[in-house]
Amino acid sequence: MFQPDTHSLPKTSLDLTRLSWEMRQAGKLRWLPASVPGCVHTDLLSAGEIPDPFYGTNELDLQWIEEETWEYRVTFDLPPAIGEEENSDLVADGLDTVATVFLNGTEIARTDNMFTGYRWPVKTFLRKSGNVLQIRFDSAMEYVRSHRREHWPRETNDPVGGSARIRKQQCQFGWDWGPRLVTAGIWRGIRLEGWSKNRLRSVVVKQNHARSGGVSLRLTPELAHHESATCQYRLSFDGRIVAEGTGRTIDVPDPRLWWPNGQGDQPLYTLEVRVSARNGREIGVWKRRIGLRTVKLDRRKDKWGESFRFLVNGRPMFAKGANWIPAHAFVANLQRSDYERDLRAAAEANMNMIRVWGGGIYESEDFFDLCDELGLLVWQDFMFACSLYPGDASFLKSIEAEAEYQIRRLRHRASLALWCGNNEIWHCNGNELEDPKFKRFQKAAVRLFHEALPAVVQAHDPATAYWPSSPWRGDESRDHETGTKRGDTHFWDVWHGRAPVSDYEKWPFRFVSEFGMQSYSSPATNATFCPEDDNNIFGPVMENHQKNRGGNQVILDYVSRRYRFPKSQDDLIYLSQLNQAHCMQTGVEFYRRNRPRCMGALYWQLNDCWPVASWSSIEFTGRWRALHHLARRFFSPALVSAQIHGSEGVTIGNYRSSDIHAVDLYTASDLPEDTSARLRWDVFHVNGRRLSGSSKRIRLRAGVSESWKKIDL
Ligand code: BMA
């Protein structure tokens, strides 16, 4: 069992989250107890001031919260050790979002970006005892209405209109699987730090992997002020020190490589670097867990166009996984166990990659600890999704600071595989944007995703690849044909386009980073929000927990194509889950059969942020939908799948035996080594009678998909 990162605080610091905070609605007299980290909604809920926002249609009655101003405050004494230092900084890891910070009555800062950390020198405002820190959160909706108005020609996929003007978790404004609950509050750590002369910001760890198998680490400390410094390092594994010394280069003895789930183990080393000035004065200590590995996005010319595949330690890996949305509508203060439930389930379903989707948040340390431990590579979007974004100088400056902050925070992670500019913002380059007013947004998108973000990645994490958008093809082409040649693809013909499920088998895409099918949550999960009397999928309560307009019709459509009429709502729910599982199985098995042309299948979506009808394979309560059970099989390291000829364009429930004329049997192996196996097949009549069958010994070649036997029927 690995010890998770301790994220140790500097020696001279005061963790303000450990103190008793209070909150109130501005203008109201009464202060309520508050949680920090936390948010307004959860504080009001604990104080009994509002009902459960997920229950019934309560969400709709709680919209007033987003229009109000909220205040948080705490009182503290200055620890003498901090007072003795030359500098005292107030450090906030996450303020959500339009905050004004007051210390002992003096305004010290204003913020408008939830995704970046802040540090303010506050020594002159501090007293020995009875300091009052107060943070006011103004309405994010009001900010959206009053900022950058002149820039906005049209909203695209933006539920409230203009939510992209603010750097705040976008799906909080409502999404096609999420409620509109616009939070405010101190959502990550906050503390006072004391330091003198200089401060250690971070350490860059560059890994060198030699052909011989040797691994060395190159350390570069980053200091607040330039000065020459020495590094003392200690590298341990499993509680034992494996390398210790002074200098900038560590030769790792007997390096044990970190692998994604299914490819090998996930050994994690603890690296502690003590940085001192020439005269011996300690500047700071940086301690993190790292994994020894290389991850490359390998794009090279091949017979189909250009590859899009991840190489881990030089070995090509078929990416198997799902898209991740925020784990809760209220993300502040989620615990390791909240993440562990779903990430462990992902690993149990043989996934090796999770895509952190760009409409949510940059995930917590706990999330990345678990991905490191479980061997889940992370495709990390920057937080931009489905919208037009401003390009003014102050916005750019804010996102550059945000990107730098997040890259510094996450670049050492074993699991980090890719920085991706955004989710689905390629429309900014599309030809349909003839309107001259759009030119400004096109320019902004080019500056953001093709200039600013890649430059920040290059400067602070050159070892990790950058990809401008998901999907992206290296240019502005959007058609399926191009997706079979290069880049990554979101395939939504099935579901949004209502195309037959067999259309998954039409396009051998290079890498499919989204495709999905909705189902209903189980009756047990629905019971957590739906009173017995309202238990009707077309009733107001259930409909409020179906956020995709027309979603119910689409589910019914696909269920009716495949099954007989369900006799009860519970049966419908059950069939909706079987259908969802069948759809993802069809897609994934096809994509895996097409290895090495196709090298990734990440379905939409792994998890839910509240109890809802959605594309997820794990319900909000943690119950696995049928899809998750099946994912474990269709993502298994050695897969047998059948391509059924004659099923093209035929609704599966309506097969006549004459439609199907042949079956091809395939194996797909993601195993790291060749192995021998027995392939066995049986063909049954729908009435259960066995028609034929046989078996043969085969060699399962590592990382190879192949076809074995054509069975004519
Ligand atoms: C995708 C995502 C999300 C959305 C999902 C389902 O394209 O990027 O924006 O929730 O479709 O519609």
Residues whose N, C-alpha, C, O or C-beta is under 5 A from the ligand:
A	BS01	BMA	D176 N423
